[in-house]
Amino acid sequence: MTDTEAATDHAGTVAPLRDAATVVLARDADGGIEVFLQRRVKQMAFAGGMTVFPGGGVDPRDADADLAWTGPGADWWAQQLGTTEELAQALVCAAVRETFEECGVLLASRPDGSFADPATLRDERHKLVDKTISFAEFLRAHDLTLRADLLRPLAHWITPKNEKRRYDTRFFLAAMPEGQVADDATSEADVARWAGAADALVAWSDGKHFLLPPTWSQLTEVARFDTVDELLAAERTIETIEPEVSAGHGLSGLSFSGSDAYMATLADQPIPDITL
């Protein structure tokens, strides 16, 4: 079911890839498109202290086919994401599940198309986080339909080979559903807020927070557009990006599409103690 492959770091140890999904939640604001960002707690084993979008690893149960689904099917997503139908379904489910777990936004609706109030599903949210229930079980129990039509494919990044924890991550776009509220009720982040995509890049340039290349790249893409409708309507060809690494140089040794612009700003940043 997985795209996992082995990789060898500079010490010769093998770091397997784990499939993951990340969602860029976007909304229109007077100053341009805003996105929902979280600063991960420093104790996190991966990207601690970094500013990121909601997301996380695929649960093997995310591939459960027994769930209601509205929008492009697994075959369409498989083509867009360059993977199997089974993994494509798991990635879409993971994207919706992780968004609900990490910020309380639920991209699933009742049979009539209306959205359930996520605030009434707090107990189920906790059960998803601790893996007491699967996402498919949660949807079936509440007669909810996964809204794949609310997602768009955005990007595909693979963690560099010198990292001890590696992820094969697909990025998705989604407009913030009306009537819902993104919150900070997650133990994985100490700050969670809406920010203009362009403003978040300026804050990065000013050294106010730290962005790893995938987050910086997605913010750069979002900032090109004036409205969420334009952002979602843009046609994209998803190409896999796996930064190349020069041993012993940390972040400054990474090379990827757009890395020159990233590195130009990185030169002025206080680089945190991370293993990249």
N, C-alpha and C positions, 0 to 999 in steps of 0.2 A: 504493500500500500504506500510505502514511503519512497521518497526520492533520495534517501540517505546514502551517502558515500563516505568512504574513509578518507581522512586527510592526515598528513604528517606535519607537525610543527618542527621548529628548529631543534628541539630536544629529541626528536624521533618518536614522540608519543602520538598515538592515534586519537583524533578528535572526530567523532561521528557528527554528521549534520542532523539537526532536528527540524522537521517542517514546522513553520510558524506563519501566523497571519497578523497583519497590523492594519488598522483602519484609521484613515485620515477623515475625521468628522469635520464638516465644513458648514458655515452659515454666512449669510450676507450681513454686512454691517456698513455703517456710514463711511468708514475709512477703507473699505475693501473686504475681501474674504477673511473671515476669522476661522481658526482651527483650534481644536481642543488638544491641549498639551499637558503632559504630566512630567514632573521631575522625580525620577526614581530614587528611592531611599538609598543612601550610600552603602547600606549593608547588602544590597542585592548582589548576587554572584555575577550577574551579567549586566553591564552598562549602569552600574550603581552611580548615582549622582547626575546622570545624563538626563536631558530633556528629550522626551520621546512622545509618540502617539500611543493610544491604547492598543494592546495586542499581546500575543503570547503563543505558546506552543500548541500544536494540534493534539487533541485527545484522540486516541485510537477509536473511541466511540463516536467521534464526529463523522465517521464514514457511514453511520447507520442510515440505511436507505429508507427506513420506515418513518417518514415525517412528511408533513404537508409543505409544499414548496411553491412559491409564486415567482415567476420571472424566468430568465434564461436557465436552461437545464444544465446538468453536469457535463453534457457533451460540449455545449458552448463554452463553458468555463474551462474545460480541459484544453480546448483549442486556444483560448486566450492566454491561459497560464502555462501552456506547454507541458502538460502532464497527463496522467491517466484520469478517467472519469471518477474513479473511486477517490483519488487524492484531491481532485478538484472539488468534489462535494465536501470532503473533510475540511478543506481550506476555507470554503465559503461558510460552513457551519462554525468553524473556529473563529472566523472574523466576527460573526454575529454574536457568538457566545462570549468571546473575550471583551467585546465592546460593552455587553451587558454586565459582565463580571467587574470590569475595571472602572466604569463610569456610570452604570445604571441606565444606559440608553439601549432600548430594545428594538431591533430592526425585525420585528415580527408582529403580525396583526391577527385580529379575529377574523372569522369567516366573512363578515360584512366589510372588511377592509379597515375597520377602525383599530386604533392602537390601544392595547391594554395600558393601564397606569402602572409603570414599573415600580412605583412606591408601594403598591399592594403585593409585590412579589419579592419582598426583601428576604424572606426565609428561603425561597427557592434560589435566589441569587447566592446566598451563603452556601447552600447545598451544592451548587455548581462549582463554586470556588474550592470547596473541600472535596469535590468529586464524589459526593454521596449519590448524586444522580447525574445522568448524562443529559446533554442538551436535547437530544431527540425525546427522551422521557419527559423532560420539562415541557417541551412544546406540545406533545400529545396530551399530557395531563391537563393543560389549560386550553386545549383546542386552538392552538396558535399556529400560524403559517409563517415559515421563514420567508422573508422578503428579499430574495436574491435580486429582484428588480431595482432595489434601492442602492445596490452596490455597483461600482465600476472598477475594473482592473486598473492598477496604476503603475506598479513597478515590481521588480524581482531582484532582490539582493541576497548574496551569500556571504556569510562572515568569512573574513580572510583566514588563510590556512594557519597563521601563527597564533590564533586565538584558542584558548583552552576549551571554551564553549562556543560551538558553531551552530548557526541557524540558517536554514534555507527559507527565506521569508518572502511571502507575497504581500505587497501593499495594495490596499483597496481604498476607494473613495466612497463617501456616503454623505448625503445632505442630512443635517440635523433634523429629525422629525419634529413637526410642530406639536407643541403641547408637552414635550418631554424636557427634562432637565439633566444635563451632565453634571455629575457630582464628584466629590473627592473621597468617597467612602471605599477606599482600597488601602490595604496595608503596604502596597508596593510603591506608593508615591507619597511624598511629603508636601508636594505642591501640585495642584491641578487647576487649570484655568483656561479660559478662552483668550486667544491673542491673535492679532492680525498677523497673517503669514509674513508680510513685509516687515512688520514690527519685530517679530521673533528673529528675523535675520539680522536686523539692526542691533537687537539686544545681544545676539551672538557676536557681532563685530565689536560691540562695546565691552565684551567680556562678562556680561551679566548672567549668562548660562552657557552650558556646553552642549554642542550638537555633534553627534557622530555623523559620518558622511551620508548614510541613508536618510536620516532625518533632515539634514541640511538640504539634500537633493530634492526631497519631496516638498519642503517649504519653498524652495526656489521655483519648482514647477507650479505650485499653487499660486504664488505671488505674480505669475505672468497673466493671470486672469482677473477680470473686474467683478464677475458674478459667479455664483455657484452653478447656475444653469450653464454658463459657458464652460466652466471647468469640467462638469460632468459630460457635456456634449462633445468634448474634444476627442478625436480619434487617436488612439495610441497603439503602437506596436511594442509589446512587452519584451524587452531584451534582458537577459540575465547579466547582472553586474557582480563580479567577484573581484574586489580590489587585489591587485598584486602587491607583494610585500617585499621590502628590502630588509633583510634580517638585521636586527639591532637598532633600527631607526624609529620604532614605535609608529605613532600616527603619521609622523612626517615622512615615513617611508612607504606610505600607501600610494598606489597609482590606480586611478579609475576615470571613467568618463566624467569630465568636469573637475577633476582633482586639482588642476592648476588654480582655479578660482577658490576652491576650498582651502588649499594650502596657503594662498596669499593672505587669507584672513587668519588661518591657524597660527601663522608666524607671530601674531600679536596676542595670542591667547595664553593664559596660564594653563598648561596641559595637566589634567588630573592624573592621578596615579592609577592607570588602567593597564591592562596587559596587551592591548593591541600593539 
